[in-house]
């Protein structure tokens, strides 16, 4: 998966193997080995490659299916609950779980706006 994603993303970014290899400070043949799966880069090289290709190491390694990293961390819980593949400490959250969480958060906010004697 790594080699396939590496090649696809490099091409999508309209970069040559030589450009990426130069950025990494390795020979073109070394980089070509990464794309063919013949060679495996170091963790540091994967991090450097991900910066050059404007993606995440997680995407290259197959840990996420989203090639575009978020521009910045989204702190809006309502929007965050729409992301796929959310989990709680490694346990995947199902659609029903997310609906329950949404309902609980809406209740918390609704209770904040009511006068104290109306919350019961």
Backbone bond lengths (Angstrom), bond angles and torsions (degrees), N, CA, C in turn:
res aa  C-N    CA-C-N  psi(-1)  N-CA   C-N-CA  omega(-1)  CA-C   N-CA-C  phi
1 X - - - 1.445 - - 1.529 111.18 -
2 X 1.336 117.05 -41.33 1.464 120.97 -179.11 1.528 110.81 -56.46
3 X 1.328 116.87 -51.98 1.462 120.96 -176.50 1.523 111.35 -60.52
4 X 1.315 116.64 -42.75 1.467 121.31 -178.87 1.524 111.00 -63.85
5 X 1.325 116.28 -47.23 1.467 120.18 -179.49 1.526 111.44 -66.42
6 X 1.308 115.65 -37.66 1.459 120.41 179.12 1.526 110.21 -59.38
7 X 1.307 116.37 -49.49 1.467 121.43 -178.84 1.531 111.06 -65.38
8 X 1.327 117.16 -46.33 1.465 120.68 -179.03 1.526 111.69 -60.13
9 X 1.317 116.19 -44.17 1.457 120.08 -177.34 1.523 111.33 -71.10
10 X 1.323 117.45 -38.45 1.465 119.87 177.39 1.521 110.05 -59.70
11 X 1.329 115.83 -44.88 1.467 119.77 179.57 1.528 111.53 -66.27
12 X 1.329 116.58 -40.30 1.467 120.35 178.74 1.524 111.11 -62.58
13 X 1.323 116.70 -32.31 1.470 121.10 178.98 1.536 111.90 -85.96
14 X 1.341 115.29 1.10 1.475 122.12 178.25 1.530 112.43 58.07
15 X 1.329 114.63 45.88 1.455 121.29 177.35 1.520 109.10 -112.19
16 X 1.327 116.06 149.67 1.451 120.40 175.31 1.529 108.85 -89.53
17 X 1.317 115.10 161.95 1.470 118.77 175.21 1.520 109.84 -60.57
18 X 1.321 116.93 -37.29 1.459 120.62 -179.45 1.520 111.50 -63.12
19 X 1.327 117.12 -40.49 1.464 120.68 179.64 1.536 111.18 -62.80
20 X 1.308 116.29 -43.76 1.461 119.43 -179.84 1.528 110.21 -69.64
21 X 1.320 116.32 -41.12 1.466 120.50 178.90 1.536 110.22 -61.30
22 X 1.331 117.27 -43.82 1.467 120.98 178.75 1.531 110.66 -61.80
23 X 1.327 116.63 -41.45 1.461 120.94 178.99 1.528 110.67 -62.06
24 X 1.330 115.44 -37.87 1.466 120.83 179.36 1.521 113.24 -77.42
25 X 1.334 114.96 -22.28 1.461 119.02 -176.01 1.521 112.18 79.20
26 X 1.343 116.53 32.36 1.460 121.45 177.54 1.524 109.19 -125.09
27 X 1.308 115.66 165.88 1.462 120.64 176.92 1.523 109.43 -69.05
28 X 1.325 115.43 152.16 1.458 120.26 177.48 1.528 110.57 -57.75
29 X 1.314 117.09 -37.70 1.463 120.69 -179.54 1.534 111.27 -65.20
30 X 1.325 116.84 -33.54 1.465 120.51 176.78 1.518 110.00 -66.17
31 X 1.323 115.36 -47.06 1.460 119.32 178.67 1.529 111.16 -63.18
32 X 1.318 116.57 -41.31 1.468 120.51 178.09 1.529 110.01 -58.66
33 X 1.315 117.14 -34.48 1.463 121.55 176.39 1.518 112.01 -64.22
34 X 1.338 117.38 -33.53 1.463 120.79 176.22 1.530 110.17 -65.03
35 X 1.341 115.59 -44.05 1.465 119.69 -177.91 1.529 112.20 -71.05
36 X 1.307 117.08 -27.83 1.468 119.53 -179.91 1.533 111.70 -87.48
37 X 1.327 116.37 -13.33 1.455 120.61 -178.21 1.523 112.83 87.26
38 X 1.327 116.45 2.23 1.461 121.37 -179.92 1.526 111.41 -73.12
39 X 1.323 116.23 -32.81 1.469 122.05 179.70 1.522 109.67 -121.04
40 X 1.317 116.08 155.20 1.463 122.20 176.27 1.527 108.98 -118.57
41 X 1.341 117.43 124.64 1.469 119.63 179.03 1.522 111.60 -73.94
42 X 1.309 115.56 161.28 1.459 121.12 174.43 1.528 109.14 -72.06
43 X 1.309 115.92 166.32 1.470 120.29 176.54 1.524 110.07 -59.32
44 X 1.318 116.35 -41.53 1.460 120.18 179.70 1.525 110.59 -62.53
45 X 1.328 116.96 -39.61 1.470 120.59 178.44 1.523 111.11 -66.47
46 X 1.320 117.30 -38.53 1.466 120.50 178.02 1.528 109.97 -62.62
47 X 1.319 116.82 -40.87 1.463 120.54 177.72 1.525 110.87 -63.64
48 X 1.317 116.93 -41.55 1.463 121.47 179.67 1.523 110.65 -67.19
49 X 1.324 116.54 -43.04 1.464 120.88 177.81 1.524 110.28 -60.46
50 X 1.321 116.63 -43.39 1.470 119.76 -178.40 1.527 110.97 -62.86
51 X 1.329 117.90 -35.22 1.469 120.45 176.39 1.526 110.12 -66.05
52 X 1.317 116.90 -44.86 1.467 120.65 -179.22 1.522 111.21 -63.51
53 X 1.323 116.92 -39.06 1.462 120.73 -177.37 1.533 112.85 -89.56
54 X 1.343 116.34 3.94 1.465 122.40 179.18 1.532 111.42 51.81
55 X 1.317 114.33 55.75 1.452 122.20 177.82 1.513 108.24 -143.88
56 X 1.308 116.86 -170.37 1.462 120.07 177.00 1.522 109.71 -109.90
57 X 1.309 115.33 153.94 1.463 119.99 174.11 1.522 109.21 -61.85
58 X 1.330 117.14 -34.07 1.463 120.81 178.22 1.527 111.23 -58.27
59 X 1.327 117.00 -41.42 1.464 119.76 179.08 1.525 110.25 -64.97
60 X 1.323 116.46 -47.67 1.465 119.61 -179.00 1.523 111.71 -60.05
61 X 1.318 116.83 -34.88 1.463 121.41 -177.98 1.527 113.54 -86.33
62 X 1.325 116.78 -3.14 1.455 119.92 178.06 1.515 114.71 84.53
63 X 1.326 117.68 15.82 1.460 120.94 -179.67 1.521 112.42 -85.26
64 X 1.328 116.74 -14.26 1.460 123.17 175.40 1.513 107.83 -144.55
65 X 1.308 116.14 157.42 1.459 120.51 178.29 1.517 111.81 -103.38
66 X 1.307 117.35 12.14 1.465 121.73 -178.61 1.528 110.56 -105.33
67 X 1.335 117.21 105.85 1.471 119.14 -177.69 1.524 113.84 -71.50
68 X 1.327 116.50 -27.18 1.463 120.05 -178.50 1.516 109.47 -92.07
69 X 1.324 117.44 114.42 1.469 117.99 177.23 1.520 109.39 -68.93
70 X 1.326 117.86 149.90 1.463 119.09 177.92 1.521 109.89 -60.23
71 X 1.331 115.68 140.73 1.466 120.61 -179.64 1.523 110.39 -56.65
72 X 1.294 115.56 -39.80 1.461 121.08 174.87 1.517 107.24 -154.62
73 X 1.290 116.05 161.31 1.447 120.69 -179.48 1.522 109.70 -62.97
74 X 1.326 115.78 127.76 1.453 120.91 -179.62 1.522 108.55 -87.21
75 X 1.306 116.50 123.98 1.455 120.94 -178.05 1.525 112.33 -101.68
76 X 1.334 117.58 4.37 1.453 121.53 178.95 1.526 108.82 -85.42
77 X 1.323 116.44 106.48 1.473 120.87 -176.09 1.516 111.57 -59.81
78 X 1.326 117.73 -35.71 1.466 120.61 -179.64 1.531 110.63 -60.92
79 X 1.319 116.64 -44.38 1.471 120.39 177.80 1.526 111.01 -71.87
80 X 1.308 116.49 -39.35 1.465 120.66 -177.94 1.522 111.41 -60.57
81 X 1.313 117.27 -35.13 1.463 120.93 -179.30 1.528 112.21 -69.27
82 X 1.333 117.60 -9.25 1.465 120.98 176.15 1.524 112.49 -86.21
83 X 1.322 118.27 -12.07 1.452 120.47 -179.70 1.514 110.41 -68.12
84 X 1.317 115.24 140.79 1.457 119.90 176.07 1.525 108.58 -78.49
85 X 1.286 115.38 161.76 1.458 123.59 174.32 1.531 113.26 66.46
86 X 1.330 117.39 26.64 1.462 118.77 173.93 1.520 108.51 -71.27
87 X 1.303 115.43 146.82 1.454 120.04 178.50 1.516 109.40 -145.19
88 X 1.313 115.70 162.84 1.457 122.47 175.69 1.516 106.59 -117.30
89 X 1.319 115.61 103.73 1.460 121.79 179.36 1.533 111.67 54.87
90 X 1.333 115.34 41.01 1.457 120.99 176.70 1.516 115.37 92.93
91 X 1.339 117.43 -11.54 1.471 120.87 178.84 1.529 107.84 -93.10
92 X 1.341 117.86 117.38 1.470 120.40 -177.90 1.525 111.70 -59.42
93 X 1.337 115.27 140.38 1.457 121.17 176.42 1.522 108.80 -94.08
94 X 1.309 116.22 128.11 1.457 122.14 179.95 1.533 109.40 -83.41
95 X 1.331 116.09 165.97 1.466 121.48 179.22 1.539 110.70 -56.03
96 X 1.340 117.52 -42.04 1.473 120.83 179.20 1.531 111.27 -63.04
97 X 1.326 116.61 -36.93 1.467 120.66 177.79 1.523 110.09 -61.59
98 X 1.333 115.77 -44.66 1.463 120.72 -177.88 1.525 111.08 -67.03
99 X 1.338 116.90 -36.77 1.471 120.13 176.97 1.530 110.65 -63.93
100 X 1.313 116.79 -40.59 1.461 120.91 177.77 1.533 110.81 -63.08
101 X 1.314 116.15 -43.64 1.466 120.47 178.39 1.525 110.38 -61.54
102 X 1.343 116.61 -44.77 1.469 120.45 177.18 1.529 111.01 -57.71
103 X 1.325 116.13 -46.56 1.473 120.58 -179.21 1.523 111.37 -61.23
104 X 1.326 116.29 -42.72 1.467 120.07 179.58 1.528 111.42 -63.95
105 X 1.319 116.74 -42.62 1.469 119.84 179.50 1.524 111.24 -66.87
106 X 1.327 116.73 -39.23 1.468 119.43 176.99 1.529 110.71 -63.24
107 X 1.320 116.55 -38.21 1.468 120.84 178.27 1.525 110.73 -65.16
108 X 1.316 116.58 -43.10 1.474 120.68 178.12 1.525 109.91 -57.92
109 X 1.326 116.66 -46.86 1.467 120.13 -178.66 1.527 111.55 -68.16
110 X 1.322 117.35 -39.50 1.463 121.35 178.42 1.530 109.63 -62.58
111 X 1.335 117.24 -42.61 1.462 121.28 -179.88 1.525 112.03 -65.84
112 X 1.303 117.02 -29.43 1.473 119.94 178.77 1.519 111.61 -67.84
113 X 1.327 116.39 -31.89 1.462 119.56 -175.16 1.518 113.08 -87.09
114 X 1.350 117.45 -14.72 1.467 120.60 179.13 1.522 110.23 -83.40
115 X 1.335 116.68 147.72 1.460 118.53 173.08 1.531 109.91 -60.17
116 X 1.295 118.46 151.44 1.463 124.03 -174.51 1.523 112.76 -51.90
117 X 1.316 119.46 -39.05 1.466 120.51 -176.19 1.530 112.96 -75.91
118 X 1.351 119.52 -9.86 1.456 122.25 -179.42 1.522 112.35 -98.48
119 X 1.311 120.35 -3.20 1.464 122.75 -175.91 1.518 112.45 -78.43
120 X 1.305 120.33 -12.74 1.472 122.68 -179.25 1.478 113.14 -94.19
